[in-house]
């Protein structure tokens, strides 16, 4: 079962993609984001303060990062 929604957001003038993370229970509130971190040359994720993730949600984020690890253009 999927708990999270990953929505791509506009990232003008960038070569990499960016997504917000939202709960399927409340699709209007952003609880985190995924973006390319140039210092590490990989996608990373961050959480909005006050957000909590259990092991299932964390695994969804890890799986999403693995799926998009080669997305750089």
N, C-alpha and C positions, 0 to 999 in steps of 0.2 A: 504494500500500500504506500502510496506517495503522500507525504505530508506537505511538501513544499512546491511552490511554483517558481520557475526561473523565467523572468521576462527580460528579453533583450531591450536595452534602451539605446537611444541615439548616442553616438560617440563620434561627432563630426571631427574631421581632420585627423583622425587617429587610424592607425593600421590594425588595431586590435578591437575586439568586441567587449561589451560591458553588459552585465545583467543585474537586475534587482532580485532579491529573494523575498518571497511572500509566503505566508501560511495559507494553506488551502481553506482554513477555517475563516480567515479574514483577508480576503484578497485585496483589500485597499491599503493595508499597512505594510510598509517595507520593514523587514527585520534584518536585512543584510544585503550585501552586494558582492559581486565577483568582477574583478578587473585585472588587467595585465600590470604586473609590477616590474618595471623596467630594470631595477637593480638586480633582481633575481632572474629576469627573463622568463617568467612564468606567470600563470594566472594564480591569484590569491583570493581569499574571501575574508570579509570582515563582517562584524555584527553591529547592529545598532545597539547602544547601551540599553540594558534592561531586557534584551532578548535572551532567551534560553533555548538550547538545543539538546535533545537527548541523543542517545547513540544512533537511533534510526534516522533522525534528521541530519546528524553529522555525517552519517554514511551516504545519504543522498547528495550532500554537498561534495564529498570526496569523489563519488562516482561521477558527478557533473564535471568536476575539475579534470578528472582523468579523460572523460569523453572529449573535452575541448582543449587538451594540453597542446595540440599541434595546430590550433586555429590561427596562429599569427600569419599575416599575409606578407 
